[in-house]
């Protein structure tokens, strides 16, 4: 899915590269061959790996399946269907040096315009999550889970001990109530899972391009029917 002239996934990889994350694992399933072709570009060689799941294991199941990849280090877990722009270095710095010490998870949050369609969180005075409200009518606030997390190794160890757990949001997070710190994104955060949200994202300011040169894959992408359809929609507006 394009945001401007490049795919959303490339925006995420650019964020992670500029923030200092140099080992990335991308999970493939839907349209795996297209995504694999995108990742085969020289700019991603040596630091972006991929794993293919013929049958989806769930967000928690994927982490457990690839536990050796993370080698006991903190893990940044990103649901990459979100369009996010913020001070990512500050997010990491908060987790490393400022979060409450009893919290092995830091969750990014944002204020949503459609709280009934999001997972809404309630926090205490320290910003620690004390309750969740998952896609309910009339939720208590607009403060939403951004589905971007930093996890300490103990969370991965918990996943290994609970092999039946498959979903991170609904099965893991509830186990860590009162032990999840939050960092609030005051910049851009959108779930682009609907056409209207994808169209809105095209109006957002774009970050500078980390890879300025347009390679052969980029030239192919610029003429892709999905991107052309979005450009046509913008022209009509």
Helices and strands as residue ranges (DSSP letters): E 2-3, E 6-7, H 8-19, E 24-28, H 32-39, G 42-44, E 48-52, H 58-65, H 67-70, E 75-78, E 82-85, H 88-97, E 105-111, G 115-117, E 119-123, E 129-134, E 143-151, H 153-161, I 168-172, G 173-176, E 180-184, E 188-191, H 195-201, H 216-222, H 225-236
